[in-house]
Amino acid sequence: MKQLDDFYLNQQEPLKGTLLALKEIILRQDHDITNVLKYGMPFFCYKGKMFCYLWIHKKLKQSYIVLVEGKHFDDPHLIQ
C-alpha cells in the first residue's frame, strides 16, 4: 500500500490533487472497487477484475482515466 500512496503523493500539484480526487470519485462508486498499483500505475478493480486505471501523459502532464475494455464504448467525446 505504501507504493500506491507514494504514487499519488509524489506527483506535483495540480496533478496530485486531480489524481487524488479521481481516486476518491472512483472508489465511492461501489464498495467492491479496490485500488492497486500495477505496472507503476494505479489500477482499479471491480470484484478482482481490472476495469480502469489512471494514466499521466508524460509531455503534457495531463491525467486520464483509461478503461481496460474501452474499445466497447462508442462515444465521439472519448479519446481513443
Residue frames as a rotation matrix with the C-alpha (Angstrom) as fourth column:
MET 1
0.569 0.822 0.000 0.00
0.822 -0.569 0.000 0.00
0.000 0.000 -1.000 0.00
LYS 2
0.243 -0.558 -0.793 2.94
0.318 -0.727 0.609 2.33
-0.916 -0.400 0.001 0.64
GLN 3
-0.768 -0.555 0.320 3.96
0.452 -0.114 0.885 2.30
-0.455 0.824 0.338 -3.03
LEU 4
-0.129 0.818 0.560 0.40
0.927 -0.101 0.361 3.12
0.352 0.566 -0.746 -4.08
ASP 5
0.715 0.355 -0.602 0.21
0.607 -0.743 0.284 6.02
-0.346 -0.568 -0.747 -1.63
ASP 6
-0.164 -0.886 -0.433 3.64
0.307 -0.463 0.831 7.22
-0.937 0.003 0.348 -2.79
PHE 7
-0.502 0.030 0.864 2.43
0.865 0.017 0.502 7.26
0.000 0.999 -0.035 -6.41
TYR 8
0.499 0.797 0.339 -0.20
0.763 -0.590 0.265 9.87
0.411 0.126 -0.903 -5.55
LEU 9
0.815 -0.116 -0.568 1.86
0.376 -0.640 0.670 11.85
-0.441 -0.760 -0.478 -3.04
ASN 10
-0.195 -0.981 -0.010 4.94
0.554 -0.118 0.824 12.14
-0.809 0.155 0.567 -5.28
GLN 11
0.017 0.268 0.963 3.02
0.969 -0.240 0.050 13.96
0.245 0.933 -0.264 -8.04
GLN 12
-0.943 -0.312 -0.119 3.29
0.326 -0.937 -0.127 17.73
-0.072 -0.159 0.985 -8.45
GLU 13
-0.021 0.933 -0.358 0.23
0.476 -0.306 -0.825 19.93
-0.879 -0.188 -0.438 -7.99
PRO 14
-0.201 0.919 0.340 -2.25
-0.957 -0.110 -0.269 20.37
-0.209 -0.379 0.901 -9.62
LEU 15
-0.201 0.081 -0.976 -1.81
-0.571 0.801 0.183 16.80
0.796 0.594 -0.115 -10.93
LYS 16
-0.947 -0.195 -0.256 -1.64
0.086 0.613 -0.786 15.36
0.310 -0.766 -0.563 -7.40
GLY 17
-0.672 0.740 0.031 -4.96
-0.413 -0.340 -0.845 16.92
-0.614 -0.581 0.534 -6.40
THR 18
-0.031 0.646 -0.763 -6.61
-0.994 0.060 0.092 15.78
0.105 0.761 0.640 -9.63
LEU 19
-0.430 -0.212 -0.878 -5.44
-0.314 0.947 -0.076 12.19
0.847 0.243 -0.473 -9.22
LEU 20
-0.994 0.074 -0.079 -6.48
0.098 0.314 -0.944 12.04
-0.045 -0.947 -0.319 -5.56
ALA 21
-0.391 0.907 -0.160 -9.92
-0.725 -0.410 -0.553 13.43
-0.567 -0.100 0.818 -6.46
LEU 22
-0.029 0.348 -0.937 -10.34
-0.866 0.459 0.197 10.90
0.499 0.818 0.288 -9.28
LYS 23
-0.798 -0.322 -0.510 -9.32
-0.047 0.876 -0.479 8.09
0.601 -0.358 -0.714 -6.92
GLU 24
-0.873 0.484 0.063 -11.95
-0.102 -0.056 -0.993 9.11
-0.478 -0.873 0.098 -4.38
ILE 25
-0.144 0.849 -0.508 -14.66
-0.941 -0.277 -0.196 9.51
-0.307 0.449 0.839 -7.02
ILE 26
-0.207 0.011 -0.978 -13.96
-0.622 0.770 0.141 6.07
0.755 0.638 -0.152 -8.49
LEU 27
-0.907 -0.220 -0.359 -13.75
0.100 0.716 -0.691 4.32
0.409 -0.663 -0.628 -5.09
ARG 28
-0.743 0.663 0.088 -17.06
-0.410 -0.347 -0.843 5.88
-0.529 -0.663 0.530 -3.95
GLN 29
-0.351 0.642 -0.682 -18.97
-0.886 0.008 0.463 4.27
0.303 0.767 0.566 -6.80
ASP 30
0.653 0.532 -0.540 -19.10
-0.339 0.842 0.419 0.79
0.677 -0.091 0.730 -5.26
HIS 31
0.571 -0.424 0.703 -17.70
-0.758 0.057 0.650 -0.91
-0.316 -0.904 -0.289 -2.16
ASP 32
0.755 -0.276 0.595 -16.33
0.320 0.947 0.033 -3.75
-0.572 0.166 0.803 -4.36
ILE 33
0.794 -0.529 0.301 -13.90
0.107 -0.365 -0.925 -1.39
0.599 0.766 -0.233 -6.13
THR 34
0.681 -0.666 -0.305 -10.30
0.469 0.076 0.880 -1.57
-0.563 -0.742 0.364 -4.95
ASN 35
0.856 -0.497 -0.142 -7.21
-0.486 -0.683 -0.545 0.46
0.174 0.536 -0.826 -5.83
VAL 36
0.667 -0.687 0.290 -3.95
0.415 0.665 0.621 -1.38
-0.619 -0.294 0.728 -6.53
LEU 37
0.302 -0.665 -0.683 -0.60
-0.753 -0.606 0.257 -0.50
-0.585 0.436 -0.684 -8.09
LYS 38
0.481 -0.186 0.857 0.21
0.500 0.861 -0.094 -2.44
-0.720 0.473 0.507 -11.26
TYR 39
0.235 -0.485 0.842 2.85
0.949 -0.073 -0.307 -1.59
0.211 0.871 0.443 -13.85
GLY 40
-0.743 -0.614 -0.266 3.68
0.668 -0.709 -0.227 1.51
-0.049 -0.346 0.937 -11.80
MET 41
-0.733 0.573 0.366 0.17
-0.317 -0.764 0.563 2.96
0.602 0.297 0.741 -12.25
PRO 42
-0.732 0.544 0.411 -2.91
-0.397 0.149 -0.906 2.98
-0.553 -0.826 0.107 -10.03
PHE 43
-0.771 0.520 -0.368 -5.41
-0.080 0.494 0.866 0.39
0.632 0.697 -0.339 -11.28
PHE 44
-0.411 0.741 0.531 -8.97
-0.860 -0.123 -0.495 0.00
-0.302 -0.660 0.688 -10.10
CYS 45
-0.924 0.106 -0.367 -10.51
-0.031 0.937 0.348 -3.45
0.381 0.333 -0.863 -9.85
TYR 46
-0.099 0.942 0.322 -14.14
-0.987 -0.133 0.087 -4.40
0.125 -0.309 0.943 -9.50
LYS 47
0.779 0.364 0.510 -14.57
-0.514 0.838 0.186 -7.71
-0.359 -0.407 0.840 -7.71
GLY 48
0.264 -0.814 0.518 -10.97
0.083 0.554 0.828 -8.55
-0.961 -0.176 0.214 -8.51
LYS 49
0.198 -0.164 0.966 -11.09
0.956 0.249 -0.154 -7.72
-0.216 0.955 0.206 -12.24
MET 50
-0.674 -0.536 -0.509 -9.28
0.404 -0.844 0.354 -4.68
-0.619 0.033 0.785 -13.63
PHE 51
0.326 0.825 0.462 -11.64
0.897 -0.116 -0.427 -2.14
-0.299 0.553 -0.777 -15.19
CYS 52
0.839 -0.110 0.533 -9.71
0.203 -0.845 -0.494 1.14
0.505 0.523 -0.687 -15.35
TYR 53
0.143 -0.819 -0.556 -6.50
0.970 0.005 0.243 2.90
-0.196 -0.574 0.795 -14.42
LEU 54
0.885 0.042 -0.463 -5.14
0.045 -0.999 -0.005 6.41
-0.463 -0.016 -0.886 -14.07
TRP 55
0.243 -0.791 0.562 -2.53
0.967 0.240 -0.079 7.42
-0.072 0.562 0.824 -16.61
ILE 56
0.487 -0.186 -0.853 -0.39
0.090 -0.961 0.260 10.55
-0.869 -0.203 -0.452 -16.91
HIS 57
0.881 -0.220 0.419 0.60
0.412 -0.078 -0.908 11.92
0.233 0.972 0.022 -20.31
LYS 58
0.222 -0.899 -0.377 4.37
0.938 0.090 0.336 12.36
-0.268 -0.428 0.863 -19.96
LYS 59
-0.642 -0.540 0.544 4.81
0.703 -0.698 0.138 15.50
0.305 0.471 0.828 -22.07
LEU 60
-0.211 0.661 0.720 1.52
0.045 -0.729 0.683 17.29
0.976 0.177 0.124 -21.36
LYS 61
-0.982 -0.174 -0.069 1.34
0.057 0.076 -0.996 16.27
0.179 -0.982 -0.065 -17.67
GLN 62
-0.251 0.963 0.100 -2.38
-0.919 -0.269 0.288 15.57
0.304 -0.020 0.952 -18.04
SER 63
-0.754 0.055 0.655 -4.26
-0.339 0.821 -0.459 12.82
-0.563 -0.568 -0.601 -16.27
TYR 64
-0.354 0.638 -0.684 -6.52
-0.772 0.214 0.599 10.32
0.528 0.740 0.417 -17.98
ILE 65
-0.041 0.398 0.916 -8.90
-0.602 0.722 -0.341 7.60
-0.797 -0.566 0.210 -16.88
VAL 66
-0.559 -0.210 -0.802 -8.21
-0.792 0.422 0.441 4.64
0.246 0.882 -0.402 -19.14
LEU 67
0.422 0.767 0.482 -10.88
-0.806 0.561 -0.187 1.95
-0.414 -0.310 0.856 -19.40
VAL 68
-0.457 -0.658 0.599 -9.48
-0.357 0.752 0.554 -1.56
-0.815 0.039 -0.579 -19.75
GLU 69
-0.432 0.393 0.812 -12.24
0.771 0.628 0.106 -2.58
-0.468 0.671 -0.574 -22.17
GLY 70
-0.270 0.280 -0.921 -12.70
-0.103 -0.960 -0.261 0.90
-0.957 0.025 0.288 -23.64
LYS 71
-0.976 -0.138 -0.168 -12.95
-0.181 0.084 0.980 -0.50
-0.121 0.987 -0.107 -27.15
HIS 72
-0.563 0.825 0.038 -16.56
0.825 0.559 0.086 -1.40
0.049 0.080 -0.996 -26.32
PHE 73
0.030 0.543 -0.839 -17.53
0.457 -0.755 -0.471 2.28
-0.889 -0.369 -0.271 -25.94
ASP 74
-0.408 -0.097 0.908 -18.63
0.894 -0.246 0.375 4.26
0.187 0.964 0.187 -28.96
ASP 75
0.643 0.535 -0.547 -18.84
0.650 -0.760 0.020 7.91
-0.405 -0.369 -0.837 -27.96
PRO 76
0.518 -0.448 0.729 -17.44
0.595 -0.424 -0.683 10.78
0.615 0.787 0.047 -30.05
HIS 77
0.777 -0.201 0.596 -16.34
-0.459 -0.829 0.318 12.64
0.430 -0.521 -0.737 -26.89
LEU 78
0.791 -0.507 0.343 -13.93
-0.018 0.541 0.841 9.90
-0.612 -0.671 0.419 -25.83
ILE 79
0.254 -0.809 -0.531 -10.30
-0.964 -0.259 -0.066 9.81
-0.084 0.528 -0.845 -26.96
GLN 80
0.988 0.052 0.146 -9.11
-0.038 0.994 -0.098 6.56
-0.151 0.091 0.984 -28.50
